[in-house]
Amino acid sequence: MTRNRRARVSLAFSYALFSLAVLSVRAEGIAAAAPSSPVPSAPSPTATGRPLLEIGGSEIVAATPDGRRQWHIRAAGVTVDDRQGRITFDRVRGRFFPEEDPPVGFEANAASYDTKARFLILTGRVRAVAAPDRWLTADRAEYDARTEQLVATGNVRLRNGTVIAVGTRLTSDVGLRRSRMTGDVRIDISGGAGRAP
């Protein structure tokens, strides 16, 4: 199968899977890769015998029904399970596009997206940067596309201006302007060494 045909098949499948969001898939690396990067093996069939779709080196963009971008992800690998309505990503970088704020960059070791609930879950060394003096790090963050709210848990560290807060749970708008931290909260207002990680 040619690279262009594979890209069209991947795009058509992803579009059908995401009827609630407008998605664009740019499949890079689906055709035979250069000798220095091995081609991923074929996905294993699920219990029902239906194969998963795996895409290497891709970008996925999600938007509201009226076409406003909400987020995009670039990932080293993407696996689509249409039966479960779930997409998983490896080694992710991306941006949130809040309605009232500039884009917010993020990265994590992995992510998953529930196509029905419209939740994007980032896990492992999560980092989100809204501005040089407004960022967060955590073990896990959940983004609700319907409300554009972010919930971060596990070793949460938030910098907002000269204030650095550390706790176990944070609920915030995606622009990190209006946040609520709970669970063994410690606050440093000295404005110390808190540059974006």
N, C-alpha and C positions, 0 to 999 in steps of 0.2 A: 504494500500500500504506500502511495507517495506521501510525502510530508504534508502537502496541501490538502490531500484527501483526509488524512488523519486529523489535521487541524479542523477541517469542516465537520467531521464526524464528532469530534470532541466538543466543538462549539454548539452543534445542534443538540447533543445530549445534555450538556450543561444548561442550555436555555430552557429545555423542556423541564428539567428538574427544578428550576428556580422560577416557577410561575408567579410567585409572590414578589420577586425582585427582578430587575433588569440586570442581567449578568453578561459580562464579556470575558471570554477566555482567549488568551493569546498563548497558544501552545508552542513553547520553544523546547527543542530537544526531544520531540516525539519521534522524529525520524532517527535513523542510526546516528549516534553521537560520535564525536571525534574519538580516536583510540584512547585518549587520556581519561575520558569519562565513560564508564560502562553504561550500556542501555539497561534500564530496569527490567527485571523478569516479569513475565505475565502474571497478573493478579490471580490469586486462588479463588475458585468459585465459593460462593456462600453456601450455607446449609441447604438452600433451595436450588442450588445449581446455577444460580444467576451470577455471572461474574461481576466483580467490581470494576470500576474504571480508574486507572492510575495514569496520571499525567506528570511528567517530569519537567521542572523548571517553568512554572506557569504563573500567570497573574489573573486574579479574579476580582471583578469590580461589582459591588452591590449598590443598588439605588432604590429610592422610594418609587412607588407606582407612577408618580408624576415625573420621574427621570432625574431627580436630584441625587447625586452621589452621596452615599453614606460612609462607605469604606472601600478600600482596595487592599489586596494582599498579594505579595510576591512570595513564592515559596519554592524551596528546593524540590519538593514533591507534593503531589495532591492525590488523594484517594477519594473517590465518590462511591457511596453506597446508597443507591436509590431506594432500596428496600427499607432501610432505616431512616432515610431522609437526612443523611449526615455526610458532611465533607470533612476530611481531616487533612491537615497541612503540616509539613515538616520544615523547620528552620524558617520562620516567617518574619517578614518586614512589611510594613504597610502604613496606611494613614486612615484616620477617621476624618470625616468632613462635617463638623458640627454646623448647624444652620446659622448660628450667630457668631462663630469664632473662626479664626484661621485653622487650617488643617493641623491635626495632632499626629505626630509620627509615633509608631509603636513597633516593637519587636518582641519575639518570644521564641523559645525552643520549639514549641508546637502550638497548634490551634485546631479547633473544630467548630463547625457551623451547623446548627440545627435548622434545616430549611423550613420546617413548620413553625417552630417557636420564634425563629429569626434571632437566635442568640449566637453570638460569636464568643468562644471561650479560648483565652490565651493561657498557656501554661508553661512553666519553667523559665525562670529569669525574665519575667515580664518587665518591660520598660516602656513608658509612654512619656513623650516630651511635647508639651504645648508651647513652651517658650524656654529660653535658657534658665530662667528663674522660676519655672512652673513645670514640674515633672513628678512622676511617680515610678516606684519600683515595687514589685510584689512577686509572690510565688504564682499567683493565679489572678486573672481578671476576666469578668464576664461583661460583655457589651450587649445591651438590649436595643436592637435596631428600632423597635417601636417607640421607646421612650427616650432614646439616646442617652441612657444612663449607664454608668460604669460602676461595677462593684469589684473591688480588689480585696483579696484575702491572703493571709500568710506573709509575715515579715514585710508589711506595708510601710513604705517610706514616701512621704509627700513633701515636696518643697513648693511653697507658694510665696513668692517675694522673699522676705528675710526670715520667714517662719519655716522650720522643718519639723514635721510631725511624724512619729513612729507609732504604729499600732498593729492590731491584727485584722481589722476590717475597715474599708473605706467605701463610702457611697458618694458618687460625684457625678456632675454633668461631665460629658466627655471632654470639654475644654478645660477641666480641672480648676474652674473658678469658684464653684459652690460645692464644697466637700464636707462630709461628716465622717470623722474617724472615731472608732470604738475599739475597746479591748486593750487594756494595759497601755493607754496612750501616754507618750512622752513627747514633750514639746521643747524645742530649742528656738529661742527668739533672737539669738545673738547674730544670726545671719552668717554663721561660720562657713567652712568649706563645704558648700552644698551645690557645686556645679552639676549640671545635668550629667548623669552617669553614662 
